[in-house]
Amino acid sequence: MTRAEIFDKIADIIADRFETDRDQINEQLNFKKDLDADSIDFVEFVLELEDTFNAEISDEDAEKLMTVGEVVDYIVAHQTEDK
């Protein structure tokens, strides 16, 4: 899966979960500052990412993910070879 495809899937999830205009989502978007996401919102988002990308994101790693770009980079780096 390409980086652009991963970004598109993540942006769709964010638009749906955080009720945000899809056109406003970019890689600099910050979950806490721009989306006002609380810890429960973010945990649910991470769980959805894990399901969507068949990935495991540790709590320690999730705490470091502040922007959409960081999430995309993380998924790109942790893709399984058989995808």
N, C-alpha and C positions, 0 to 999 in steps of 0.2 A: 504494500500500500504506500502510495507516495505521500510526501509531507502535505501537499495541497489537499489530498483526499482525507487525510487525518484531520487537518484543520477544518474542512467542511463538515465532517461528522461532529467534531467537538463543538463547532459554532452552532449547529442545529440543536444539539443537546442543550447548550447554554440558552439559546433563544427560547426553547420550550420550558426548561426548568426555571429560568429566572425571569421569564416573561419580558424578554428584551427584544428589540427590533434586530433582526438578523443582520441588517446592513450596518448596524452600529458596532458589530463585534470585530475586533482586530486583535493582533498578537500582543499589543500593549495593554489591553483591557485587564484591569486588576479586579480580582474577585471581591475583595473586601472594600476597596475604595470606590470602584466604579459600579459594582453590582450590589453593594451592601449585603454581601452574603455572610450569614452567621456560620458558626461551626457546624451546625446540623445541616444547613443547606449544602455546605461544602462536602461533608461526609457523604451525603446522598448523591451528590454529583460524582464523587470519586467512585462510589459503588456502581453507578451507571457507566462510568468510563471502563471499569473493570469488566463489566458484562459486555459492553459494546466491542471492546478491543481484545477480549479474552486475555487480560493482563492482570497481574497482581501488583498493586501499589501499596507499599508499606505505609503505616501511619507516619513514620519518620520522613519518608520521601514526600508524602502528601502535604505535610506541614511546610515544606519548602516551595511548593508550587503556588506562586502568587499571581501569575499572569497567564493568559491564554497561550502565549508563545512558549512559556515554560512547560505547560502541560503538553503541547504539541511536541516539543523537543523530547520530553520524557517518553511519550508513547513511541515516537520514532526510534529512540535508543533502545526501547525494551520490546520491540516487535519480535514475535517468534518467527523463525525462519520459514515455517510452513505456511505462512499467511500469504 
